[in-house]
Amino acid sequence: MIIRRIILPALITMLIIPTFSWADDTDKPVPRTPAEATLTEVGQPAPDFTVTTLDGQEFTLSDQKNKLVLINWFATWCPPCKEEMPRLQKEVWEEFGPRGLVMISVAREEKTEIVAPFVEKRALTWTFAVDPERKAYANYAEAYIPRNTLVGPDGMIIFQSEGFEKEDFQAMITAIAEALAE
């Protein structure tokens, strides 16, 4: 009796629910690793995008021709993103901004009302923008932040990293310094 009333319905439910989730191909599983989620490669043209900055201006990557551009993809709720921000301020923006680096941090799936207080509280002084529908980010990756993409003056990706690891951060600084020295 217990088999018919409890176990059999539970088994049927276990078989039916996965069938419905497999049928919905818009609900892709999250890639297992940041590398699997990355849609761009060093040496390829950086996908163009336009985002709105916190001051309401449009930032379009293709408008930055002949400039070295660092794109930082982040979210205000992301612990490694928060950890990376002071280092981006001191070791990247304050060092390389005056030497010609264009730097923009793009908040994935967030709005200005959330990002502006985040930036102000941390006294971050480079350009920030929002990508509330994840349209710009979707050209670069499926998942995982923070990410940094360094785009050369020719529009080609010359460095990219996923996550916030000291070795990758130092490699990014080296790539920026080398690109500005050319």
WOBELVEN-V203925 format. One record per backbone hydrogen bond with DSSP energy under -0.5 kcal/mol. CO is the residue of the C=O (numbers start at 1). NH is the residue of the N-H. E is the energy in kcal/mol with one decimal. If there is no record, write none. Layout:
BEGIN
{{CO:NH:E} {CO:NH:E}}
END
This chain:
BEGIN
{{1:5:-2.0} {2:6:-2.1} {2:7:-1.4} {3:8:-2.9} {6:10:-1.7} {7:11:-2.5} {8:12:-2.3} {9:13:-2.4} {10:14:-2.2} {11:15:-1.5} {12:16:-2.1} {13:17:-2.4} {14:18:-0.7} {15:19:-0.7} {16:20:-1.6} {17:21:-1.7} {18:22:-2.3} {19:23:-1.5} {20:24:-0.8} {23:25:-1.2} {24:27:-1.4} {26:28:-1.0} {33:37:-1.3} {34:38:-0.8} {35:38:-0.7} {37:142:-2.4} {41:44:-1.7} {44:157:-2.9} {49:61:-2.1} {51:53:-0.5} {51:59:-3.0} {52:130:-2.2} {53:56:-2.2} {57:53:-3.4} {58:60:-0.5} {59:51:-2.3} {60:63:-1.4} {61:64:-2.3} {62:65:-0.7} {64:67:-1.4} {67:69:-0.5} {68:102:-3.0} {69:71:-0.6} {69:151:-3.3} {70:72:-0.6} {70:104:-2.5} {71:73:-0.6} {71:149:-2.6} {72:106:-3.3} {73:146:-0.7} {73:147:-1.7} {74:108:-3.0} {75:78:-1.1} {77:79:-0.6} {78:82:-2.3} {79:83:-2.2} {80:84:-1.9} {81:85:-1.6} {82:86:-0.6} {83:87:-0.5} {84:88:-2.3} {85:89:-2.3} {86:90:-2.5} {87:91:-2.2} {87:92:-0.8} {88:92:-0.9} {88:93:-3.3} {89:94:-2.6} {92:96:-3.4} {92:97:-0.6} {93:97:-2.3} {93:98:-0.5} {96:99:-0.7} {96:101:-2.2} {97:100:-1.8} {101:103:-0.5} {102:70:-3.0} {103:127:-1.1} {104:72:-2.8} {104:106:-0.5} {105:107:-0.6} {105:129:-2.6} {106:74:-2.3} {106:108:-0.6} {107:110:-0.9} {107:131:-2.6} {111:114:-1.5} {111:115:-2.2} {112:116:-2.8} {114:118:-1.1} {115:119:-2.5} {116:120:-2.6} {117:121:-2.6} {118:122:-1.2} {119:123:-0.5} {119:124:-1.9} {120:123:-1.2} {127:105:-2.2} {128:54:-2.3} {129:107:-2.8} {130:52:-0.9} {131:109:-2.5} {131:134:-1.8} {134:138:-1.6} {136:139:-1.6} {137:140:-2.2} {137:141:-2.4} {140:39:-3.0} {140:40:-0.8} {146:163:-3.5} {147:73:-2.8} {148:161:-2.2} {149:71:-3.1} {149:151:-0.6} {150:152:-0.5} {150:158:-3.0} {150:159:-1.2} {151:69:-2.6} {152:155:-2.4} {153:66:-2.3} {155:46:-3.1} {156:152:-3.2} {157:43:-3.0} {159:150:-3.2} {161:148:-2.0} {163:165:-0.5} {165:169:-2.6} {166:170:-2.4} {167:171:-2.2} {168:172:-2.2} {169:173:-2.1} {170:174:-2.3} {171:175:-2.3} {172:176:-2.5} {173:177:-2.6} {174:178:-2.6} {175:179:-2.2} {176:180:-2.4} {177:181:-1.4} {178:182:-0.8} {179:182:-0.5}}
END
